[in-house]
């Protein structure tokens, strides 16, 4: 197992120095889902939610979150993202909405945290917009699915 990179030789937290790394195309894909009551899903899909287009607003929130990841997670590098895509797919049995975020950059460090943050904030936005009718919603299986680029190359969840 590798060592944790966010601690220096004295065991203190620090931002990893990526100054000597070569920029490469970096891609990360993360996913997760939010389960809910069937009636909540139906209300979202009918588009008659009084707060507006739940999925459209959640998608924008996820994109914004990817761009703000370094403001939220203390040791993340601020990155110039070249692409962020948030896909939402409803499912009936059990009632849930799957979220997949793809984030890309051409840089010196990966975008895994940006993809994971996009998924989590997308799902939190759905929760926020629907909590008045369904407080029991559950966000689950938020995880990295794929990453590529950099010295360590590609990784895929099996």
N, CA, C and O atoms as a DFTB+ gen file, in Angstrom:
632 C
 N C O
     1  1       0.839      -1.173       0.000
     2  2       0.000       0.000       0.000
     3  2       0.888       1.242       0.000
     4  3       1.904       1.274       0.694
     5  1       0.519       2.253      -0.763
     6  2       1.261       3.502      -0.829
     7  2       1.083       4.302       0.452
     8  3       0.169       4.055       1.239
     9  1       1.963       5.251       0.639
    10  2       1.867       6.163       1.775
    11  2       0.858       7.258       1.468
    12  3       0.607       7.582       0.307
    13  1       0.281       7.827       2.530
    14  2      -0.582       8.996       2.346
    15  2       0.276      10.154       1.866
    16  3       1.347      10.404       2.419
    17  1      -0.182      10.862       0.847
    18  2       0.629      11.931       0.250
    19  2       0.381      13.303       0.865
    20  3       1.148      14.235       0.619
    21  1      -0.672      13.443       1.658
    22  2      -1.009      14.763       2.187
    23  2      -0.401      15.047       3.562
    24  3      -0.852      15.937       4.283
    25  1       0.650      14.261       3.916
    26  2       1.370      14.495       5.157
    27  2       2.851      14.589       4.850
    28  3       3.377      13.808       4.057
    29  1       3.530      15.549       5.481
    30  2       4.964      15.691       5.254
    31  2       5.725      14.728       6.171
    32  3       5.113      13.932       6.884
    33  1       7.052      14.800       6.153
    34  2       7.890      13.877       6.926
    35  2       7.635      13.992       8.426
    36  3       7.884      13.040       9.167
    37  1       7.143      15.142       8.885
    38  2       6.852      15.353      10.297
    39  2       5.408      14.974      10.650
    40  3       4.978      15.157      11.789
    41  1       4.663      14.446       9.676
    42  2       3.286      14.035       9.932
    43  2       2.270      15.156       9.891
    44  3       1.122      14.984      10.299
    45  1       2.703      16.318       9.391
    46  2       1.798      17.457       9.305
    47  2       1.120      17.498       7.936
    48  3       1.724      17.157       6.919
    49  1      -0.137      17.917       7.929
    50  2      -0.871      18.036       6.671
    51  2      -0.249      19.119       5.793
    52  3       0.158      20.174       6.278
    53  1      -0.184      18.837       4.493
    54  2       0.319      19.824       3.543
    55  2      -0.291      19.558       2.171
    56  3      -0.786      18.465       1.895
    57  1      -0.246      20.568       1.328
    58  2      -0.706      20.397      -0.049
    59  2       0.431      19.750      -0.834
    60  3       1.569      20.215      -0.780
    61  1       0.129      18.694      -1.553
    62  2       1.129      17.968      -2.320
    63  2       1.754      18.887      -3.366
    64  3       1.049      19.634      -4.044
    65  1       3.069      18.830      -3.493
    66  2       3.777      19.631      -4.493
    67  2       3.698      18.926      -5.842
    68  3       4.259      17.845      -6.019
    69  1       3.000      19.542      -6.789
    70  2       2.874      18.959      -8.129
    71  2       3.678      19.758      -9.155
    72  3       3.526      19.562     -10.361
    73  1       4.527      20.649      -8.673
    74  2       5.274      21.546      -9.553
    75  2       6.135      20.864     -10.595
    76  3       6.288      21.389     -11.698
    77  1       6.701      19.710     -10.279
    78  2       7.590      19.026     -11.215
    79  2       6.889      17.986     -12.082
    80  3       7.526      17.347     -12.919
    81  1       5.590      17.813     -11.888
    82  2       4.855      16.824     -12.685
    83  2       4.575      17.383     -14.077
    84  3       4.434      18.591     -14.267
    85  1       4.499      16.477     -15.036
    86  2       4.160      16.874     -16.400
    87  2       2.636      16.908     -16.563
    88  3       1.941      16.001     -16.105
    89  1       2.120      17.952     -17.213
    90  2       0.673      17.990     -17.458
    91  2       0.263      16.859     -18.406
    92  3       0.943      16.590     -19.396
    93  1      -0.841      16.210     -18.095
    94  2      -1.414      15.193     -18.960
    95  2      -2.924      15.376     -18.981
    96  3      -3.481      16.108     -18.162
    97  1      -3.577      14.713     -19.912
    98  2      -5.036      14.711     -19.944
    99  2      -5.521      13.870     -18.768
   100  3      -5.137      12.708     -18.634
   101  1      -6.354      14.448     -17.924
   102  2      -6.854      13.765     -16.733
   103  2      -8.370      13.644     -16.830
   104  3      -9.054      14.614     -17.154
   105  1      -8.885      12.471     -16.552
   106  2     -10.328      12.233     -16.575
   107  2     -10.692      11.445     -15.326
   108  3      -9.980      10.520     -14.935
   109  1     -11.800      11.815     -14.706
   110  2     -12.337      11.032     -13.598
   111  2     -13.846      10.930     -13.774
   112  3     -14.512      11.885     -14.173
   113  1     -14.363       9.746     -13.466
   114  2     -15.805       9.504     -13.510
   115  2     -16.202       8.962     -12.145
   116  3     -15.604       8.009     -11.645
   117  1     -17.216       9.577     -11.551
   118  2     -17.735       9.133     -10.262
   119  2     -19.230       8.900     -10.409
   120  3     -19.869       9.432     -11.317
   121  1     -19.769       8.111      -9.519
   122  2     -21.196       7.837      -9.568
   123  2     -21.778       7.635      -8.193
   124  3     -21.054       7.509      -7.206
   125  1     -23.093       7.604      -8.138
   126  2     -23.825       7.361      -6.906
   127  2     -25.301       7.509      -7.195
   128  3     -25.686       7.787      -8.330
   129  1     -26.124       7.329      -6.195
   130  2     -27.561       7.484      -6.413
   131  2     -28.265       7.927      -5.141
   132  3     -27.725       7.829      -4.040
   133  1     -29.475       8.414      -5.324
   134  2     -30.332       8.787      -4.218
   135  2     -31.623       7.991      -4.341
   136  3     -32.300       8.038      -5.368
   137  1     -31.958       7.254      -3.276
   138  2     -33.202       6.493      -3.260
   139  2     -34.280       7.341      -2.602
   140  3     -33.991       8.204      -1.773
   141  1     -35.523       7.084      -2.983
   142  2     -36.639       7.895      -2.507
   143  2     -37.933       7.112      -2.615
   144  3     -37.957       5.993      -3.127
   145  1     -38.998       7.706      -2.132
   146  2     -40.318       7.110      -2.294
   147  2     -40.720       7.208      -3.767
   148  3     -40.309       8.128      -4.475
   149  1     -41.520       6.254      -4.213
   150  2     -41.982       6.250      -5.604
   151  2     -42.713       7.545      -5.952
   152  3     -42.557       8.064      -7.057
   153  1     -43.499       8.065      -5.030
   154  2     -44.227       9.313      -5.272
   155  2     -43.306      10.503      -5.461
   156  3     -43.601      11.406      -6.244
   157  1     -42.200      10.505      -4.750
   158  2     -41.219      11.593      -4.903
   159  2     -40.599      11.544      -6.293
   160  3     -40.471      12.570      -6.961
   161  1     -40.216      10.349      -6.721
   162  2     -39.646      10.201      -8.062
   163  2     -40.654      10.624      -9.127
   164  3     -40.300      11.309     -10.086
   165  1     -41.900      10.219      -8.957
   166  2     -42.940      10.587      -9.928
   167  2     -43.093      12.103     -10.000
   168  3     -43.221      12.665     -11.088
   169  1     -43.081      12.760      -8.858
   170  2     -43.213      14.222      -8.822
   171  2     -42.041      14.895      -9.560
   172  3     -42.230      15.862     -10.298
   173  1     -40.837      14.367      -9.345
   174  2     -39.656      14.918     -10.023
   175  2     -39.791      14.751     -11.534
   176  3     -39.551      15.690     -12.294
   177  1     -40.173      13.558     -11.960
   178  2     -40.244      13.262     -13.391
   179  2     -41.401      13.985     -14.086
   180  3     -41.312      14.293     -15.274
   181  1     -42.478      14.255     -13.359
   182  2     -43.609      14.995     -13.932
   183  2     -43.261      16.468     -14.127
   184  3     -43.898      17.166     -14.915
   185  1     -42.253      16.928     -13.408
   186  2     -41.830      18.322     -13.552
   187  2     -42.751      19.319     -12.889
   188  3     -42.696      20.510     -13.196
   189  1     -43.610      18.850     -11.971
   190  2     -44.532      19.793     -11.336
   191  2     -44.121      20.148      -9.910
   192  3     -44.947      20.581      -9.107
   193  1     -42.857      19.964      -9.607
   194  2     -42.340      20.334      -8.294
   195  2     -42.405      21.846      -8.159
   196  3     -42.003      22.567      -9.072
   197  1     -42.905      22.332      -7.035
   198  2     -43.099      23.780      -6.886
   199  2     -41.787      24.565      -6.868
   200  3     -41.794      25.775      -7.095
   201  1     -40.669      23.902      -6.605
   202  2     -39.374      24.599      -6.624
   203  2     -38.770      24.660      -8.022
   204  3     -37.766      25.344      -8.220
   205  1     -39.346      23.972      -8.988
   206  2     -38.845      24.024     -10.357
   207  2     -38.298      22.691     -10.844
   208  3     -38.622      21.636     -10.298
   209  1     -37.474      22.751     -11.866
   210  2     -36.887      21.589     -12.521
   211  2     -35.807      20.984     -11.628
   212  3     -34.656      21.420     -11.655
   213  1     -36.179      19.985     -10.843
   214  2     -35.263      19.393      -9.860
   215  2     -33.990      18.880     -10.522
   216  3     -32.890      19.189     -10.066
   217  1     -34.126      18.108     -11.580
   218  2     -32.938      17.505     -12.203
   219  2     -32.060      18.551     -12.887
   220  3     -30.834      18.459     -12.831
   221  1     -32.665      19.531     -13.523
   222  2     -31.889      20.591     -14.174
   223  2     -31.103      21.411     -13.165
   224  3     -29.931      21.720     -13.383
   225  1     -31.745      21.760     -12.069
   226  2     -31.071      22.548     -11.032
   227  2     -29.971      21.712     -10.375
   228  3     -28.880      22.221     -10.116
   229  1     -30.249      20.436     -10.105
   230  2     -29.244      19.567      -9.495
   231  2     -28.031      19.402     -10.402
   232  3     -26.894      19.391      -9.930
   233  1     -28.273      19.274     -11.701
   234  2     -27.170      19.133     -12.666
   235  2     -26.265      20.371     -12.625
   236  3     -25.041      20.245     -12.597
   237  1     -26.859      21.545     -12.622
   238  2     -26.072      22.786     -12.561
   239  2     -25.306      22.862     -11.238
   240  3     -24.148      23.278     -11.213
   241  1     -25.947      22.464     -10.148
   242  2     -25.269      22.474      -8.848
   243  2     -24.044      21.566      -8.868
   244  3     -23.001      21.924      -8.320
   245  1     -24.157      20.405      -9.489
   246  2     -23.023      19.487      -9.577
   247  2     -21.873      20.059     -10.382
   248  3     -20.709      19.911     -10.010
   249  1     -22.203      20.713     -11.485
   250  2     -21.164      21.343     -12.309
   251  2     -20.475      22.447     -11.517
   252  3     -19.248      22.545     -11.519
   253  1     -21.261      23.271     -10.845
   254  2     -20.676      24.343     -10.028
   255  2     -19.800      23.773      -8.917
   256  3     -18.743      24.325      -8.613
   257  1     -20.239      22.667      -8.311
   258  2     -19.471      22.053      -7.228
   259  2     -18.118      21.555      -7.709
   260  3     -17.113      21.726      -7.019
   261  1     -18.083      20.937      -8.892
   262  2     -16.806      20.473      -9.437
   263  2     -15.834      21.643      -9.563
   264  3     -14.648      21.512      -9.262
   265  1     -16.346      22.779     -10.008
   266  2     -15.489      23.954     -10.192
   267  2     -15.028      24.560      -8.867
   268  3     -14.030      25.279      -8.835
   269  1     -15.741      24.279      -7.775
   270  2     -15.429      24.868      -6.464
   271  2     -14.797      23.880      -5.492
   272  3     -14.662      24.191      -4.308
   273  1     -14.413      22.718      -5.953
   274  2     -13.903      21.679      -5.059
   275  2     -12.750      22.170      -4.194
   276  3     -12.719      21.873      -3.000
   277  1     -11.819      22.899      -4.748
   278  2     -10.664      23.374      -3.976
   279  2     -11.076      24.341      -2.871
   280  3     -10.341      24.514      -1.898
   281  1     -12.241      24.973      -3.007
   282  2     -12.746      25.849      -1.945
   283  2     -13.379      25.043      -0.812
   284  3     -13.528      25.552       0.299
   285  1     -13.747      23.809      -1.079
   286  2     -14.448      22.984      -0.098
   287  2     -13.537      21.994       0.622
   288  3     -13.738      21.710       1.803
   289  1     -12.535      21.468      -0.084
   290  2     -11.654      20.443       0.474
   291  2     -10.270      21.069       0.625
   292  3      -9.630      21.398      -0.373
   293  1      -9.808      21.234       1.850
   294  2      -8.647      22.080       2.146
   295  2      -7.372      21.814       1.354
   296  3      -6.678      22.772       1.011
   297  1      -7.026      20.565       1.047
   298  2      -5.743      20.285       0.417
   299  2      -5.842      20.008      -1.081
   300  3      -4.866      19.575      -1.693
   301  1      -7.007      20.253      -1.675
   302  2      -7.163      20.100      -3.132
   303  2      -6.559      21.295      -3.850
   304  3      -6.647      22.431      -3.382
   305  1      -5.949      21.022      -4.988
   306  2      -5.415      22.096      -5.823
   307  2      -6.546      22.726      -6.626
   308  3      -7.426      22.013      -7.109
   309  1      -6.539      24.044      -6.777
   310  2      -7.494      24.656      -7.703
   311  2      -7.111      24.272      -9.134
   312  3      -5.951      24.399      -9.525
   313  1      -8.081      23.806      -9.904
   314  2      -7.789      23.302     -11.245
   315  2      -8.596      24.039     -12.300
   316  3      -9.718      24.483     -12.057
   317  1      -7.999      24.156     -13.472
   318  2      -8.716      24.690     -14.631
   319  2      -9.370      23.500     -15.329
   320  3      -8.724      22.789     -16.098
   321  1     -10.643      23.296     -15.055
   322  2     -11.351      22.160     -15.648
   323  2     -11.675      22.464     -17.101
   324  3     -12.039      23.587     -17.450
   325  1     -11.538      21.448     -17.941
   326  2     -11.841      21.633     -19.361
   327  2     -13.211      21.082     -19.735
   328  3     -13.760      21.431     -20.780
   329  1     -13.771      20.208     -18.867
   330  2     -15.077      19.632     -19.159
   331  2     -15.674      19.062     -17.877
   332  3     -14.987      18.394     -17.104
   333  1     -16.968      19.336     -17.659
   334  2     -17.717      18.712     -16.567
   335  2     -19.070      18.318     -17.134
   336  3     -19.777      19.140     -17.716
   337  1     -19.421      17.052     -16.957
   338  2     -20.726      16.575     -17.399
   339  2     -21.373      15.805     -16.262
   340  3     -20.752      14.928     -15.660
   341  1     -22.624      16.135     -15.971
   342  2     -23.387      15.440     -14.940
   343  2     -24.591      14.805     -15.615
   344  3     -25.427      15.496     -16.198
   345  1     -24.672      13.476     -15.530
   346  2     -25.784      12.740     -16.127
   347  2     -26.666      12.193     -15.007
   348  3     -26.169      11.664     -14.012
   349  1     -27.985      12.328     -15.181
   350  2     -28.944      11.834     -14.204
   351  2     -29.882      10.854     -14.886
   352  3     -30.440      11.144     -15.944
   353  1     -30.050       9.688     -14.269
   354  2     -30.882       8.638     -14.847
   355  2     -31.824       8.094     -13.780
   356  3     -31.370       7.490     -12.808
   357  1     -33.130       8.300     -13.948
   358  2     -34.075       7.742     -12.978
   359  2     -34.254       6.236     -13.166
   360  3     -34.084       5.710     -14.266
   361  1     -34.595       5.560     -12.083
   362  2     -34.898       4.130     -12.112
   363  2     -36.107       3.895     -11.209
   364  3     -36.297       4.591     -10.211
   365  1     -36.920       2.903     -11.575
   366  2     -38.167       2.666     -10.857
   367  2     -38.093       1.670      -9.711
   368  3     -38.816       1.818      -8.725
   369  1     -37.240       0.662      -9.814
   370  2     -37.301      -0.395      -8.834
   371  2     -35.919      -0.745      -8.303
   372  3     -35.216      -1.522      -8.948
   373  1     -35.495      -0.216      -7.171
   374  2     -36.238       0.713      -6.327
   375  2     -36.214       2.131      -6.908
   376  3     -35.375       2.441      -7.753
   377  1     -37.131       2.987      -6.457
   378  2     -37.160       4.353      -6.984
   379  2     -35.910       5.125      -6.568
   380  3     -35.623       5.288      -5.382
   381  1     -35.186       5.588      -7.561
   382  2     -33.927       6.307      -7.291
   383  2     -33.528       7.094      -8.526
   384  3     -34.089       6.928      -9.609
   385  1     -32.549       7.950      -8.331
   386  2     -31.941       8.677      -9.443
   387  2     -30.439       8.420      -9.368
   388  3     -29.791       8.739      -8.371
   389  1     -29.898       7.841     -10.431
   390  2     -28.466       7.600     -10.546
   391  2     -27.810       8.876     -11.071
   392  3     -28.353       9.550     -11.946
   393  1     -26.656       9.192     -10.536
   394  2     -25.875      10.348     -10.989
   395  2     -24.495       9.860     -11.389
   396  3     -23.867       9.078     -10.676
   397  1     -24.029      10.331     -12.541
   398  2     -22.655      10.065     -12.963
   399  2     -22.040      11.382     -13.405
   400  3     -22.611      12.096     -14.230
   401  1     -20.881      11.703     -12.856
   402  2     -20.171      12.931     -13.211
   403  2     -18.850      12.577     -13.867
   404  3     -18.102      11.734     -13.372
   405  1     -18.573      13.228     -14.984
   406  2     -17.308      13.091     -15.695
   407  2     -16.622      14.447     -15.674
   408  3     -17.208      15.457     -16.062
   409  1     -15.380      14.460     -15.218
   410  2     -14.628      15.713     -15.107
   411  2     -13.290      15.522     -15.818
   412  3     -12.640      14.484     -15.688
   413  1     -12.896      16.545     -16.571
   414  2     -11.629      16.483     -17.316
   415  2     -10.828      17.764     -17.129
   416  3     -11.373      18.842     -16.896
   417  1      -9.517      17.605     -17.241
   418  2      -8.594      18.738     -17.267
   419  2      -7.324      18.283     -17.979
   420  3      -7.093      17.087     -18.152
   421  1      -6.523      19.228     -18.379
   422  2      -5.174      18.945     -18.858
   423  2      -4.275      19.605     -17.827
   424  3      -4.081      20.821     -17.842
   425  1      -3.727      18.792     -16.931
   426  2      -2.988      19.396     -15.834
   427  2      -2.040      18.441     -15.154
   428  3      -1.734      17.360     -15.656
   429  1      -1.574      18.885     -13.963
   430  2      -0.550      18.169     -13.215
   431  2      -1.111      17.296     -12.100
   432  3      -0.360      16.569     -11.449
   433  1      -2.406      17.356     -11.873
   434  2      -3.009      16.534     -10.832
   435  2      -4.407      16.106     -11.270
   436  3      -5.034      16.750     -12.110
   437  1      -4.877      15.016     -10.689
   438  2      -6.132      14.406     -11.124
   439  2      -7.383      15.143     -10.685
   440  3      -7.328      16.093      -9.904
   441  1      -8.509      14.685     -11.206
   442  2      -9.799      15.338     -10.963
   443  2     -10.786      14.404     -10.252
   444  3     -12.000      14.572     -10.367
   445  1     -10.258      13.424      -9.520
   446  2     -11.140      12.505      -8.794
   447  2     -12.006      13.240      -7.785
   448  3     -13.207      12.981      -7.695
   449  1     -11.419      14.143      -7.034
   450  2     -12.180      14.857      -6.006
   451  2     -13.269      15.731      -6.629
   452  3     -14.354      15.884      -6.067
   453  1     -12.970      16.295      -7.782
   454  2     -13.961      17.123      -8.468
   455  2     -15.159      16.284      -8.930
   456  3     -16.306      16.717      -8.817
   457  1     -14.887      15.090      -9.446
   458  2     -15.976      14.213      -9.889
   459  2     -16.811      13.738      -8.704
   460  3     -18.039      13.727      -8.780
   461  1     -16.163      13.348      -7.620
   462  2     -16.881      12.903      -6.430
   463  2     -17.700      14.030      -5.807
   464  3     -18.825      13.814      -5.357
   465  1     -17.131      15.224      -5.785
   466  2     -17.849      16.380      -5.243
   467  2     -19.062      16.702      -6.103
   468  3     -20.127      17.025      -5.578
   469  1     -18.907      16.617      -7.409
   470  2     -20.033      16.880      -8.311
   471  2     -21.190      15.924      -8.031
   472  3     -22.344      16.347      -7.968
   473  1     -20.888      14.644      -7.864
   474  2     -21.941      13.657      -7.584
   475  2     -22.618      13.975      -6.260
   476  3     -23.845      14.035      -6.179
   477  1     -21.820      14.178      -5.232
   478  2     -22.402      14.402      -3.902
   479  2     -23.285      15.653      -3.875
   480  3     -24.382      15.619      -3.316
   481  1     -22.832      16.729      -4.457
   482  2     -23.613      17.971      -4.425
   483  2     -24.842      17.860      -5.322
   484  3     -25.887      18.426      -4.999
   485  1     -24.740      17.153      -6.426
   486  2     -25.923      16.920      -7.258
   487  2     -26.994      16.205      -6.443
   488  3     -28.154      16.615      -6.431
   489  1     -26.594      15.134      -5.762
   490  2     -27.552      14.365      -4.970
   491  2     -28.064      15.153      -3.768
   492  3     -29.241      15.051      -3.421
   493  1     -27.207      15.926      -3.135
   494  2     -27.651      16.783      -2.029
   495  2     -28.668      17.822      -2.498
   496  3     -29.598      18.161      -1.766
   497  1     -28.491      18.318      -3.702
   498  2     -29.443      19.301      -4.243
   499  2     -30.803      18.651      -4.466
   500  3     -31.836      19.256      -4.178
   501  1     -30.808      17.430      -4.974
   502  2     -32.079      16.711      -5.123
   503  2     -32.720      16.549      -3.748
   504  3     -33.919      16.780      -3.587
   505  1     -31.928      16.155      -2.763
   506  2     -32.454      16.008      -1.409
   507  2     -33.041      17.327      -0.913
   508  3     -34.159      17.362      -0.398
   509  1     -32.299      18.388      -1.068
   510  2     -32.747      19.699      -0.590
   511  2     -34.066      20.110      -1.228
   512  3     -34.956      20.626      -0.552
   513  1     -34.187      19.884      -2.520
   514  2     -35.388      20.320      -3.227
   515  2     -36.605      19.443      -2.915
   516  3     -37.742      19.872      -3.115
   517  1     -36.378      18.230      -2.429
   518  2     -37.485      17.283      -2.216
   519  2     -37.713      16.907      -0.753
   520  3     -38.620      16.132      -0.451
   521  1     -36.912      17.438       0.145
   522  2     -37.010      17.015       1.543
   523  2     -38.348      17.337       2.189
   524  3     -38.725      16.679       3.159
   525  1     -39.073      18.319       1.689
   526  2     -40.373      18.656       2.265
   527  2     -41.377      17.516       2.103
   528  3     -42.291      17.374       2.915
   529  1     -41.208      16.698       1.053
   530  2     -42.140      15.592       0.827
   531  2     -41.523      14.231       1.147
   532  3     -42.248      13.240       1.234
   533  1     -40.199      14.157       1.324
   534  2     -39.555      12.854       1.531
   535  2     -38.245      13.026       2.296
   536  3     -37.174      13.107       1.695
   537  1     -38.337      13.082       3.615
   538  2     -37.134      13.248       4.441
   539  2     -36.300      11.973       4.531
   540  3     -35.158      12.016       4.988
   541  1     -36.853      10.844       4.104
   542  2     -36.160       9.564       4.205
   543  2     -35.286       9.208       3.023
   544  3     -34.786       8.086       2.944
   545  1     -35.088      10.147       2.091
   546  2     -34.215       9.858       0.943
   547  2     -32.815       9.494       1.443
   548  3     -32.390       9.941       2.508
   549  1     -32.112       8.683       0.666
   550  2     -30.790       8.213       1.074
   551  2     -29.824       8.278      -0.098
   552  3     -30.099       7.750      -1.175
   553  1     -28.690       8.932       0.124
   554  2     -27.637       8.999      -0.889
   555  2     -26.683       7.834      -0.648
   556  3     -26.194       7.642       0.466
   557  1     -26.422       7.057      -1.702
   558  2     -25.664       5.823      -1.519
   559  2     -24.644       5.591      -2.639
   560  3     -24.747       6.137      -3.737
   561  1     -23.665       4.762      -2.309
   562  2     -22.665       4.267      -3.268
   563  2     -21.967       5.380      -4.050
   564  3     -21.725       5.244      -5.249
   565  1     -21.648       6.467      -3.375
   566  2     -20.902       7.531      -4.039
   567  2     -19.448       7.068      -4.103
   568  3     -18.794       6.872      -3.079
   569  1     -18.957       6.898      -5.345
   570  2     -17.651       6.275      -5.500
   571  2     -17.005       6.642      -6.829
   572  3     -17.673       6.991      -7.803
   573  1     -15.693       6.549      -6.828
   574  2     -14.942       6.726      -8.054
   575  2     -15.141       5.493      -8.925
   576  3     -15.019       4.366      -8.445
   577  1     -15.445       5.700     -10.198
   578  2     -15.651       4.604     -11.135
   579  2     -14.471       4.427     -12.089
   580  3     -14.166       3.314     -12.515
   581  1     -13.812       5.540     -12.419
   582  2     -12.711       5.506     -13.398
   583  2     -11.846       6.736     -13.202
   584  3     -12.340       7.812     -12.863
   585  1     -10.559       6.567     -13.416
   586  2      -9.651       7.713     -13.515
   587  2      -8.570       7.367     -14.510
   588  3      -8.148       6.215     -14.608
   589  1      -8.122       8.364     -15.246
   590  2      -7.012       8.144     -16.171
   591  2      -6.164       9.398     -16.229
   592  3      -6.599      10.495     -15.878
   593  1      -4.936       9.196     -16.685
   594  2      -3.981      10.289     -16.790
   595  2      -2.971      10.251     -15.658
   596  3      -3.177       9.611     -14.627
   597  1      -1.880      10.951     -15.883
   598  2      -0.854      11.034     -14.858
   599  2       0.039       9.813     -14.805
   600  3      -0.079       8.891     -15.613
   601  1       0.933       9.832     -13.834
   602  2       1.943       8.786     -13.680
   603  2       1.322       7.420     -13.365
   604  3       1.814       6.388     -13.821
   605  1       0.248       7.424     -12.592
   606  2      -0.347       6.142     -12.187
   607  2      -1.248       5.542     -13.268
   608  3      -1.675       4.394     -13.140
   609  1      -1.542       6.292     -14.321
   610  2      -2.304       5.750     -15.446
   611  2      -3.775       5.565     -15.147
   612  3      -4.364       6.303     -14.357
   613  1      -4.357       4.573     -15.787
   614  2      -5.803       4.354     -15.680
   615  2      -6.145       3.423     -14.528
   616  3      -5.379       2.522     -14.186
   617  1      -7.302       3.655     -13.941
   618  2      -7.852       2.802     -12.888
   619  2      -9.348       2.689     -13.130
   620  3      -9.999       3.689     -13.432
   621  1      -9.898       1.505     -13.004
   622  2     -11.324       1.271     -13.169
   623  2     -11.847       0.453     -12.010
   624  3     -11.199      -0.500     -11.578
   625  1     -13.013       0.814     -11.501
   626  2     -13.654       0.008     -10.469
   627  2     -14.077      -1.312     -11.107
   628  3     -14.682      -1.322     -12.179
   629  1     -13.765      -2.397     -10.464
   630  2     -14.094      -3.706     -11.042
   631  2     -15.520      -4.101     -10.721
   632  3     -15.970      -5.173     -11.126
